[in-house]
Every structure is written in C-alpha cells, then in structure tokens.
Amino acid sequence: MREYLPILLFLIVAAVFAGSTIGMSSLIVPRRRNARKDSAYECGVDPVGNARARFTIKFYLVAVVFILFDIEAVFLYPWAVTFRQLGLYGLVEMLLFIVILLVGYVYLLKKRAFEWD
C-alpha cells in the first residue's frame, strides 16, 4: 500500500484545489443576472424558434459518418509515424483498412446518404 500513497496524496491535493477554486470563484464573482445574459447565444445569431425542434435522420447519419472518417484519420497518424518499422506488412494492413472504409463510403454515396433533399 505504500506505493499508492503518492497517488492518494495527488488525488487529495487535486480535489482540494478543484473544490477551493470553485468555491472561491462563487464567492468572488458578482452575480448580476439580466435577460441578455440568460438568453441562449450561438455564434452571434439571435435565437429564433423552439429549441426542441426535431432533426431528420439524415442529420444523424451524416454525423455518424463524420465520426467514422474522423476515426480513420486518427488511425492514420500512428501508422504514419511507425511506417518504417512496420514495413510491407503495415502497408498492406493499412491499405486493407482504407479499402474497407472506401467501400463503406461508396455504399453511402450509392444510398445518397449525403444528399439533404
């Protein structure tokens, strides 16, 4: 248990620091509420309409596809860093990975998932 003492001490210091920072900010900062501060703000555009509007399923599909291709980019970075150590095997594996994603992308194009109409 002696090895875990520095970790426990670190957690205690972190919790005390976080709690004291939040506590001090709530004591120091003045609270002046008004309608303009309490209104929703989105990139300089005044809020119009109901915030609970329904989105079409295509919106979510595009979001999921975006995340999928984001993950592909995340996997490409470590591969590029270790490309020389991986050799031909690493190249073939990454090409296979990209081909699988490309097949999915072509499928989405054929299903017209990127069209909003």
C-alpha positions in Angstrom: 0.0 0.0 0.0 3.0 2.3 0.5 3.4 2.6 -3.3 -0.1 4.1 -3.7 0.5 6.8 -1.1 1.8 9.4 -3.6 -1.3 8.7 -5.9 -3.6 9.2 -2.9 -1.9 12.4 -1.9 -2.1 13.6 -5.5 -5.9 12.9 -5.6 -6.4 14.7 -2.4 -4.5 17.7 -3.5 -6.4 17.8 -6.8 -9.8 17.5 -5.1 -8.9 20.3 -2.6 -7.6 22.5 -5.4 -10.7 21.9 -7.6 -13.1 22.5 -4.7 -11.3 25.6 -3.4 -11.1 27.1 -6.9 -14.9 26.6 -7.5 -15.7 27.8 -4.0 -13.6 31.0 -4.4 -15.0 31.8 -7.8 -18.5 31.6 -6.4 -17.6 34.0 -3.6 -15.6 36.5 -5.6 -17.5 36.8 -8.9 -20.5 39.1 -8.8 -23.9 37.8 -9.9 -25.7 40.3 -12.0 -28.5 38.4 -13.8 -30.4 40.0 -16.7 -32.3 38.8 -19.7 -29.5 39.3 -22.1 -27.0 37.2 -20.1 -29.6 34.4 -19.6 -30.5 34.1 -23.3 -29.1 31.4 -25.5 -26.2 32.6 -27.7 -25.0 30.7 -30.7 -22.2 32.3 -32.8 -23.7 35.8 -32.8 -27.1 34.6 -34.2 -30.2 35.6 -32.2 -32.2 32.5 -31.1 -35.4 32.1 -33.1 -38.0 29.4 -32.6 -38.2 26.4 -30.4 -35.0 24.8 -29.1 -36.7 21.3 -29.2 -37.0 21.1 -33.0 -36.7 17.7 -34.5 -33.9 16.8 -36.8 -34.2 14.4 -39.7 -32.4 11.1 -39.5 -30.1 12.2 -42.3 -28.6 14.7 -39.9 -27.6 11.9 -37.5 -26.3 9.7 -40.3 -24.0 12.4 -41.6 -22.8 12.9 -38.0 -22.0 9.2 -37.6 -20.2 9.1 -41.0 -18.2 12.1 -40.0 -17.1 10.4 -36.8 -16.3 7.3 -38.7 -13.9 9.1 -41.1 -12.5 11.1 -38.2 -11.6 7.8 -36.5 -9.9 6.8 -39.8 -7.7 9.9 -39.6 -6.9 9.1 -36.0 -5.6 5.6 -37.0 -3.6 7.0 -39.9 -1.4 9.2 -37.7 0.3 6.5 -35.6 0.6 4.3 -38.7 2.5 7.2 -40.5 4.8 7.6 -37.5 5.7 3.9 -37.4 5.6 3.3 -41.1 9.3 2.4 -41.5 9.2 -0.1 -38.6 6.1 -1.8 -39.9 7.4 -2.4 -43.4 5.4 -4.1 -46.1 3.1 -5.8 -43.6 2.0 -2.5 -42.2 1.4 -1.0 -45.6 -0.8 -3.9 -46.7 -2.8 -3.8 -43.4 -3.4 0.0 -43.8 -4.3 -0.4 -47.4 -6.9 -3.1 -46.4 -8.2 -0.7 -43.7 -8.6 2.1 -46.2 -10.2 -0.1 -48.8 -12.8 -1.3 -46.3 -13.6 2.3 -45.4 -13.7 3.3 -49.1 -16.2 0.5 -49.8 -18.4 1.9 -47.0 -18.0 5.4 -48.4 -19.1 4.2 -51.9 -22.0 2.5 -50.4 -23.1 5.7 -48.7 -22.7 7.6 -51.9 -24.9 5.0 -53.7 -27.6 5.2 -51.0 -27.4 9.0 -51.3 -26.8 9.5 -47.6 -25.1 12.8 -48.2 -28.0 14.4 -50.0 -30.3 16.5 -47.9 -33.3 16.6 -50.2 
